[in-house]
Amino acid sequence: MSHDPQWIHTAIRKIEADFQRSADTHLIKLDLASLEGVDIYLKDESTHPTGSLKHRLARSLFLFALCNGWISKDTPVIESSSGSTAVSEAYFARLLGLPFIAVVPRKTARKKIEQIEFYGGRAHFVDSPSEIYEESRRLAKALNGHYMDQFTYAERATDWRGNNNIANSIFDQMRLEEHPIPSWVVMSPGTGGTSATIGRYIRYQMHSTKLCVVDPENSVFHQYYKTRDTSLTSDCGSRIEGIGRPRVEPSFIPDIIDEMRTIPDAASIATVHWLEKLLGRKAGASTGTNLYGVLQLACEMKARGENGSIVTLLCDSGERYLDTYFNNAWVESNIGDISGYLAQLETFEQTGKLS
């Protein structure tokens, strides 16, 4: 690959200029009277230009690839993605004038495909989530392009020491809150890169905060956390788009995690429907996975008589999922009955207990 230093300098400047034009995402406090003494916050990543947490990752991956000499003028960029990362990478590819192809499972939400195409990218479909890796490598080789490979490079492309990463932002925004050092930060793993950044930052800054990672059903991360068996695989993919994987991803770092939990998919979906009543807007299903884990931890803190704060992420907008997670017929066919968890959450509002 030939390298044009001036083009690379211009590309980096464009990405950095784009970052300067984007204000930091908001930190939303949830007012829950039943949890007096335990404060819950949502870091709203849906306000990024491409609408999700993955905007941060895509920016880091492009800068990492540019500085490593993997991308130059006219290099086709290929990514394996269930949607949100591909949307964000398509945005940055368009910013740099590069061709972009997303290798996605055929069941990916149509709204995400439309957003990839809106930014000038195109979707290349595979039938099984497990096929995205090899097909991405094949395309990159055939097109003399670069396979971005978020699942390998997510944990190393971001500067976890600071430099306005998501952990740095969370702790800065918490400084004037009643409990400025969170008792817990809760995150669900897709690549594992965000949990790695948060966990490393907590240790580097010597905070007492603990990191809880919540996994959806049909994902191997939690089992890997317990066994450290890198050969684990799952035949069915996660039903919660953007999180959970059928194999152990290289960017998932288990040793910086204090606790892991598996959250039932029905609980995740019920929680985002319940959250809509509190916020007046919809969030994606992975936010439900995060928040249900937060509510479990908060109830346990309250039962022990502990005060403190818990922070998690609102990963993306629910407007992307109107035909799936916010379609009752789809939920009934693909997730099942969520009425039990909805009733549980209604009771929680009155009692502060999840049971």
Buried (B, 14 or more C-beta within 10 A) or exposed (E): EEEEEEBBEEBBEBBEEBEEEEEEBBBEEBEBEBBEBBBBBBBBBBBBEBBBBBBBBBBBBBBBBBEEEBBBBBBBBBBBBBBBBBBBBBBBBBBBEBBBBBBBBEBBBEBBBEBBBEBBBEBBBBEEBBBBBEBBBEBBEEBEBBBBBBBBBBBBBBBBEBEEBBBBBBBEBBEEBEBEBBBBBBBBBBBBBBBBBBBBBBEEBEBEBBBBBBBBBBBBBBBBBEEEEEEBEBEEBBBBBBBBBBBBBBBBBBEBBEBBBBBBBBBBBBBBBBBBEBBEEBBBBBBBBBBBBBBBBBBEBBEEEEEBBBBBBBBBBBBBBBEBBBEEEBBEEBBEEBEEBBEBBEBBBEEBEBE
